[in-house]
Amino acid sequence: MTTSIRAWLTSSTDDHFLRVQQARVFQDDILVTYATEEKRLMSIEGNKSNFNSRQIHGVDLSRLEVIYGESSNIVLQLKRGGVLPLLPDDWETLKRQLSELRAYIDDLENAQRKNPPLQGEGAIAFDLVRASVEMFKPTDFQKIRDELKQIRREVALGGTLHNSASADPIREFFAQLEQMPNFVRVSEDHPNFVIAKHVLHGSGNLPQPAKSGEPTIDDAPPRREPIIIDREKDVFPNFTRDDTFYERQGQSREWNDYGVRLVDSVSRRDLYIFLSHQQGIGSVDSAGSDLIYASKENRSFLLVQYKLLGDKNRFSLDKDEREGQLKELLNLCALQGCVHRIEENSGEYKFLPSSHIRSGSCPVFYKLVGKNHKILADSNFMEGRYVPACMIRSLIDERIQGNDQRKYTLYEEDGLYRGLDYSDFTSMVGKSNMGSKASEYDRLLTEVSGKLNSKVMMLALVDIHQSTKVMA
């Protein structure tokens, strides 16, 4: 299936502006900026992509009137400002005016031809489908995965499953799966079968785990926090997992459940991801985090606390558990000299205004995941929003100082939108452009491993000849 390239003419690429204009813009959509006052095309870029924007020269309003017509909808919309999606023929016409940017535009289009991301209810539906398919044991699993990708693309682009007029495409999808001869259903008491049964019956309420035991990761619906955390512990873009690292050190492979070693295939850099979530350590989250990213070569740490957002993507910080987690994260940051924390004459500390805080110089983050966040293309990861812990603290302090009624409740428009997307976060971490100061590595290693009581971390991050003495 050939997908039409999605390109837009817009007077701004700001996220807030696009939301106000109700433009359904996906990652890697092509944005061509029109300067209303100067009456000319200014630049072209991919939405939230890894491509820097390029300047456009020589295409002004008079030129656009010639190629599209003075009374065309495109020209009239440009004069009013706002956002306008370009039809395929209109985009091809505009490309011919940007011939000097042909190679750059080819890169933008190639990036967009990847599977588009899902959002909102479509993302939730696909996540449920993906998890529920695990109840089958297919003999040709790769073929099934390819079919799922095609379904995902059709839904993301606004279509329906198999172009069906059915009011319940998910139910139809499962009905078709059950008719396929190379599927064998697992027992009906399997947790994933229970999830699928509730999806098929249109129920949004999943059964509660039995009181006799704690829920396992398999028991959890796809949107449960442990599922998201456990998924992201094992995989990192462009890095390959080293499954035998602990075995080579004389330990069992089960140590991978608590700390995974990954290797960059190009630079051969190491990256370790340690599980500090309560299911990994057996009690409560340690060091205020759920996942800890560490590099022995670059002597850096980065800690992430995951939070599911409430209704209308609301982040609430109460005075108990979450307040304690935030304080613990900020204390760890303070050990390495937080650049956003300043000491007042009274000896107390405060944080810079939230608009002055830079994500790249912070080693402690929240990953906020809400219903409006996407499942990333070609993966099962929730994109979410990575927000520095000090930015969270600063935003709350600003609300307290302003006597706002919802002091401990934050929404995207309150400043959370300034965080990093998954692709931005992983790109910076993978290139070692983010994390704690190298000069404080040993100090933070002692502090963090002490909180985790983790021999896994010590074996991975301390030189082998020192490990036995450190762990003794």
matplotlib code that plots the C-alpha trace (Angstrom):
import matplotlib.pyplot as plt

x = [0.0, 1.5, 0.9, 0.4, 3.0, 1.5, 2.7, 1.3, 1.6, 1.6, 2.3, 4.0, 5.4, 4.9, 3.1, 0.6, -0.3, -0.8, -3.1, -5.1, -5.5, -6.7, -4.2, -3.8, 0.0, 2.0, 5.7, 7.7, 4.9, 6.4, 5.9, 6.4, 6.4, 4.8, 5.7, 2.5, 4.1, 6.8, 4.5, 6.9, 7.8, 10.4, 11.5, 10.7, 11.2, 9.9, 7.6, 9.6, 12.0, 15.8, 16.2, 17.2, 15.0, 16.1, 15.6, 13.5, 14.5, 12.6, 9.1, 6.9, 3.1, 3.2, 4.9, 2.4, -0.5, 1.0, 1.4, -1.9, -4.1, -4.9, -8.3, -7.2, -8.0, -4.2, -3.5, -6.6, -5.7, -2.1, -3.4, -5.5, -2.8, -3.2, -2.6, -3.5, -2.9, -1.6, -3.2, -0.8, -0.9, -0.5, 2.6, 4.1, 3.6, 5.3, 8.2, 9.0, 9.5, 12.0, 14.3, 17.4, 16.1, 15.3, 17.8, 16.6, 12.9, 13.7, 15.0, 11.9, 9.7, 11.6, 11.4, 7.6, 7.2, 7.9, 4.8, 2.9, 2.4, -1.0, -2.6, -5.6, -8.2, -6.5, -3.3, -5.1, -7.0, -3.8, -2.0, -4.9, -4.8, -1.0, -1.2, -4.2, -2.6, -0.1, -2.9, -2.3, 0.7, 1.1, 3.3, 4.1, 4.5, 6.5, 3.6, 1.2, 3.5, 3.6, -0.2, -0.4, 1.9, -0.3, -3.4, -1.6, -0.8, -4.4, -5.8, -3.1, -4.0, -7.7, -8.9, -10.7, -9.5, -9.7, -11.8, -14.8, -18.0, -18.3, -19.0, -16.5, -13.3, -11.4, -14.0, -13.9, -10.1, -10.2, -12.9, -10.6, -7.7, -9.7, -10.5, -6.9, -5.7, -2.2, -3.4, -3.6, -5.4, -3.9, -6.0, -8.9, -7.4, -4.3, -4.1, -3.8, -6.8, -8.8, -7.7, -8.7, -12.1, -12.9, -11.9, -14.1, -17.0, -16.5, -15.8, -13.4, -13.2, -10.6, -10.9, -9.0, -6.1, -6.9, -6.3, -4.3, -1.3, 0.4, -0.3, 2.4, 3.4, 1.5, -1.7, -1.5, -3.4, -1.1, -1.4, -0.4, 2.8, 4.8, 4.2, 5.5, 8.6, 9.4, 9.1, 11.5, 14.1, 15.0, 15.3, 17.0, 17.0, 20.1, 21.6, 21.9, 21.2, 24.0, 22.2, 25.3, 27.1, 26.3, 26.9, 30.4, 30.9, 29.8, 26.2, 22.9, 21.0, 18.2, 20.3, 19.1, 15.7, 17.2, 20.0, 20.4, 23.6, 23.2, 25.9, 25.9, 26.7, 28.6, 30.5, 30.6, 29.5, 27.9, 24.6, 23.1, 19.5, 18.7, 15.2, 14.7, 10.9, 9.3, 8.7, 12.4, 13.6, 10.7, 9.4, 9.1, 10.8, 14.4, 16.3, 12.9, 13.0, 11.8, 14.6, 18.3, 20.4, 24.1, 27.3, 30.6, 32.6, 31.1, 30.7, 27.1, 23.8, 20.3, 17.2, 13.6, 10.4, 7.3, 3.8, 0.5, -1.4, -5.0, -8.1, -7.3, -3.6, -3.4, -0.2, -0.9, 1.7, 0.4, 2.1, 3.0, 4.5, 5.0, 6.4, 8.9, 9.9, 10.4, 12.5, 14.7, 15.3, 16.2, 18.6, 20.4, 20.7, 22.0, 24.8, 26.3, 25.6, 22.2, 22.7, 19.0, 19.1, 20.3, 21.0, 19.3, 20.8, 18.7, 20.6, 17.5, 17.4, 15.0, 14.8, 15.1, 11.9, 10.6, 11.1, 14.8, 15.4, 17.2, 16.6, 20.0, 21.8, 19.5, 20.1, 16.7, 13.4, 9.8, 8.3, 4.6, 2.4, -1.2, -4.0, -3.0, 0.5, 1.5, 2.7, 5.8, 6.1, 7.6, 7.6, 5.4, 6.8, 4.6, 6.2, 5.2, 6.9, 10.3, 10.2, 13.2, 12.4, 13.5, 11.1, 8.3, 9.4, 9.7, 6.2, 4.7, 6.6, 5.3, 1.7, 2.2, 3.6, 0.7, -1.8, -3.2, -6.1, -4.6, -1.0, 0.0, -1.8, -0.2, -1.4, 0.5, -0.2, 1.2, 4.7, 4.9, 5.0, 8.6, 9.8, 11.4, 9.7, 10.9, 13.0, 14.7, 15.4, 16.8, 18.9, 20.6, 21.1, 22.4, 24.9, 25.9, 24.7, 22.7, 23.3, 25.2, 28.6, 31.5, 33.4, 30.6, 30.2, 31.9, 29.9, 26.6, 27.4, 27.9, 24.7, 22.4, 23.7, 23.4, 19.7, 19.2, 21.3, 22.1, 24.9, 23.7, 24.6, 28.0, 29.1, 28.1, 29.6, 32.6, 35.8, 35.8, 39.0, 37.2, 33.8, 34.5, 35.9, 33.0, 30.3, 31.9]
y = [0.0, 3.3, 6.1, 9.7, 12.0, 14.3, 17.9, 21.1, 24.8, 26.6, 30.0, 28.3, 25.0, 25.5, 22.5, 24.7, 26.6, 23.3, 22.0, 25.2, 24.9, 21.3, 20.1, 16.3, 16.4, 13.2, 12.9, 13.2, 15.1, 17.8, 21.4, 24.2, 27.6, 30.7, 34.1, 36.1, 39.5, 38.9, 37.1, 34.3, 30.7, 30.7, 27.1, 23.4, 20.6, 17.3, 17.6, 16.5, 14.7, 14.4, 16.7, 20.3, 22.8, 24.3, 27.8, 28.5, 31.2, 32.8, 31.6, 34.5, 35.0, 36.3, 33.1, 31.0, 32.9, 32.0, 28.3, 27.7, 30.6, 33.9, 32.6, 29.1, 27.8, 27.6, 31.2, 32.4, 30.3, 31.6, 35.2, 34.4, 32.4, 29.1, 25.6, 24.0, 20.3, 20.0, 17.5, 15.1, 17.1, 20.4, 19.0, 17.8, 21.2, 22.9, 20.5, 21.6, 25.1, 23.7, 21.9, 23.0, 21.1, 17.9, 15.7, 17.1, 16.6, 13.0, 12.4, 13.9, 11.7, 8.5, 9.2, 9.6, 6.3, 4.4, 3.1, 6.2, 6.5, 5.9, 8.3, 8.4, 5.6, 4.2, 3.7, 2.1, -0.2, -1.4, -1.9, -4.1, -6.0, -6.6, -7.8, -10.0, -11.7, -13.2, -15.7, -17.4, -19.6, -18.9, -21.2, -18.3, -15.4, -13.2, -13.2, -12.2, -9.4, -8.1, -8.2, -6.3, -3.6, -3.2, -2.9, -0.4, 1.8, 1.7, 2.7, 5.4, 7.0, 7.1, 3.9, 0.9, -2.6, -4.5, -1.5, -3.0, -1.1, -3.0, -0.9, -3.1, -3.6, -5.1, -7.8, -8.5, -8.7, -11.4, -13.3, -13.4, -14.6, -17.4, -18.7, -19.0, -22.6, -22.0, -20.5, -22.5, -20.9, -21.1, -22.0, -19.7, -18.9, -17.4, -13.7, -12.5, -14.6, -12.9, -9.5, -10.5, -11.8, -8.5, -6.6, -8.8, -8.2, -4.5, -4.2, -1.6, -3.1, -5.8, -8.2, -7.4, -9.8, -12.3, -11.1, -14.1, -13.0, -9.9, -9.3, -10.3, -8.4, -10.8, -10.1, -6.4, -4.6, -3.1, 0.4, -0.6, 1.2, -2.1, -3.2, 0.1, 0.0, -3.6, -3.1, -0.2, -1.9, -4.4, -2.4, 0.9, 2.3, 1.3, -0.7, -4.5, -6.4, -8.5, -11.4, -13.3, -10.4, -11.8, -15.4, -14.4, -13.0, -16.3, -15.2, -16.6, -15.1, -14.1, -11.1, -9.6, -9.2, -6.4, -4.9, -5.2, -4.4, -2.9, -2.1, 0.5, -1.4, 1.5, 3.1, 0.0, 2.2, 0.4, 1.4, -0.3, -0.1, -1.1, -1.8, 0.2, -0.1, -1.8, -5.0, -5.2, -4.6, -6.1, -3.1, 0.5, 2.5, 3.1, 6.3, 7.8, 6.1, 3.2, 2.9, 3.9, 4.4, 4.2, 4.3, 3.1, 4.5, 8.0, 7.8, 9.0, 8.2, 9.1, 8.2, 8.1, 7.9, 6.8, 8.3, 7.6, 10.8, 11.1, 12.4, 15.1, 14.2, 15.6, 15.1, 15.4, 15.5, 14.6, 15.3, 11.6, 9.1, 11.3, 14.2, 11.9, 10.5, 14.0, 15.0, 11.9, 12.6, 16.2, 15.2, 12.9, 15.7, 18.1, 15.7, 16.4, 20.1, 20.9, 23.9, 24.8, 25.1, 28.4, 29.3, 32.3, 34.7, 32.8, 29.6, 27.9, 26.8, 27.5, 26.6, 28.7, 29.7, 26.7, 28.5, 28.7, 25.0, 23.0, 19.3, 18.4, 19.4, 17.4, 13.7, 13.1, 12.9, 11.9, 10.1, 11.1, 8.8, 9.8, 8.8, 11.4, 9.9, 7.7, 4.2, 4.7, 3.4, -0.1, -0.5, -1.1, 1.9, 4.7, 8.0, 9.9, 13.1, 13.3, 16.2, 17.1, 16.7, 20.2, 21.6, 19.7, 21.3, 24.8, 24.6, 23.6, 26.3, 28.9, 27.7, 27.9, 31.4, 32.5, 31.1, 28.9, 26.7, 23.6, 24.0, 20.3, 19.6, 20.2, 19.9, 19.9, 23.6, 24.5, 23.8, 20.0, 20.3, 21.6, 18.1, 15.7, 13.1, 9.5, 10.0, 13.1, 11.5, 8.2, 10.1, 12.2, 9.3, 7.0, 9.6, 10.3, 13.9, 13.7, 12.4, 13.3, 14.9, 12.5, 13.9, 12.8, 9.3, 7.4, 9.3, 8.7, 5.1, 4.6, 6.5, 4.8, 1.3, 1.7, 2.6, -0.4, -2.8, -4.1, -6.5, -6.4, -2.8, -3.1, -6.0, -4.1, -0.7, -1.5, -2.8, -6.6, -6.7, -4.3, -5.9, -8.7, -6.2, -3.7, -6.4, -8.2]
z = [0.0, -1.1, 1.4, 0.4, 1.9, 4.6, 4.1, 5.7, 5.1, 8.5, 9.9, 13.0, 14.0, 17.7, 19.4, 21.2, 17.9, 16.1, 18.9, 18.9, 15.2, 15.7, 13.1, 13.2, 12.7, 13.1, 13.9, 10.6, 8.8, 6.6, 7.8, 5.4, 7.2, 5.7, 7.1, 7.1, 7.5, 5.0, 2.6, 1.7, 2.5, 5.2, 6.0, 5.7, 8.3, 9.6, 12.6, 15.7, 13.5, 13.7, 10.7, 11.2, 9.3, 5.9, 4.8, 1.6, -0.7, -3.7, -3.1, -2.1, -2.2, -5.8, -6.9, -5.0, -6.7, -10.1, -9.4, -7.4, -8.6, -6.9, -5.7, -4.7, -1.3, -0.6, -1.3, 0.6, 3.6, 3.6, 3.7, 6.8, 8.6, 10.4, 9.1, 5.8, 4.7, 1.2, -1.1, -3.0, -6.2, -4.4, -2.6, -5.8, -7.3, -4.4, -4.5, -8.0, -6.7, -4.1, -6.4, -4.6, -1.5, -3.4, -1.4, 1.9, 0.9, -0.1, 3.4, 4.9, 2.8, 3.5, 7.2, 6.9, 5.0, 8.2, 10.0, 11.3, 15.1, 16.7, 19.0, 21.4, 21.2, 18.2, 20.2, 23.1, 20.7, 19.0, 22.3, 23.4, 20.1, 20.3, 23.9, 23.2, 20.2, 22.7, 23.7, 20.3, 19.4, 15.7, 13.5, 11.2, 13.7, 11.3, 8.9, 11.6, 12.7, 9.2, 9.0, 12.3, 11.0, 7.9, 10.1, 12.3, 9.3, 8.0, 11.4, 11.9, 8.6, 9.5, 7.9, 9.5, 9.9, 6.6, 5.2, 7.1, 7.8, 11.0, 14.1, 16.1, 14.0, 17.0, 17.4, 13.6, 13.8, 16.5, 14.6, 11.6, 13.8, 15.2, 11.7, 10.8, 10.8, 12.1, 15.4, 18.6, 21.5, 24.9, 28.0, 28.9, 32.3, 30.8, 31.7, 28.1, 27.1, 29.9, 28.5, 24.9, 26.1, 27.7, 24.6, 22.5, 24.7, 24.7, 28.4, 29.7, 33.1, 33.6, 36.5, 39.7, 40.6, 43.3, 46.8, 47.6, 45.6, 44.1, 40.4, 38.0, 34.9, 32.7, 34.7, 34.0, 31.2, 28.6, 30.1, 33.6, 34.8, 35.3, 31.7, 30.3, 32.6, 31.9, 28.2, 28.1, 30.4, 27.8, 24.6, 23.5, 19.9, 17.9, 20.8, 20.9, 24.1, 25.5, 27.0, 28.2, 30.1, 33.6, 32.6, 31.5, 35.0, 36.5, 37.3, 36.1, 33.2, 35.6, 36.5, 33.2, 34.9, 37.0, 34.9, 31.1, 29.2, 25.8, 23.2, 20.4, 17.2, 15.7, 18.6, 20.8, 23.8, 26.7, 28.2, 31.3, 32.3, 35.9, 37.2, 40.4, 40.3, 43.2, 41.2, 40.6, 44.1, 46.1, 48.1, 47.0, 44.2, 45.2, 44.6, 43.6, 40.2, 38.1, 35.6, 36.0, 32.8, 33.4, 31.4, 32.8, 29.9, 30.1, 33.9, 34.0, 35.5, 34.5, 36.6, 35.4, 37.4, 35.4, 36.1, 34.3, 33.8, 35.1, 33.3, 30.7, 31.0, 34.5, 36.6, 40.4, 43.1, 46.6, 49.9, 50.5, 48.1, 45.1, 47.1, 48.7, 45.2, 43.9, 46.9, 46.6, 42.9, 43.6, 46.4, 44.1, 41.5, 44.3, 45.0, 41.6, 41.7, 40.2, 37.8, 38.3, 42.1, 43.7, 47.3, 48.7, 51.4, 54.1, 53.3, 51.7, 48.2, 45.3, 41.7, 38.6, 36.8, 34.8, 31.5, 32.3, 32.9, 30.3, 29.9, 28.7, 31.9, 34.2, 35.2, 37.0, 35.0, 35.1, 32.2, 32.0, 29.9, 29.1, 26.8, 24.2, 23.9, 21.0, 20.6, 18.6, 15.0, 14.7, 18.5, 21.5, 23.4, 24.7, 23.6, 26.7, 27.8, 29.7, 32.1, 34.4, 38.1, 38.8, 36.2, 38.0, 41.3, 39.7, 38.1, 41.4, 43.3, 40.8, 41.4, 45.2, 44.9, 42.7, 45.2, 42.4, 43.6, 42.0, 43.4, 43.0, 39.7, 36.3, 32.7, 29.4, 28.9, 32.3, 31.0, 30.8, 27.0, 27.3, 28.1, 25.7, 23.4, 23.5, 20.3, 21.6, 25.0, 23.7, 21.0, 23.7, 26.1, 23.4, 22.3, 25.9, 25.6, 28.8, 32.4, 35.6, 35.8, 35.2, 38.2, 40.5, 39.1, 41.9, 44.5, 42.8, 42.2, 45.9, 46.7, 44.2, 44.7, 48.4, 48.0, 45.6, 47.6, 44.1, 43.4, 39.8, 39.5, 41.2, 39.1, 35.9, 36.8, 38.9, 37.3, 37.6, 39.8, 42.2, 42.2, 44.8, 47.3, 46.8, 47.1, 50.0]

ax = plt.figure().add_subplot(projection="3d")
ax.plot(x, y, z, "-o")
ax.set_aspect("equal")
plt.show()
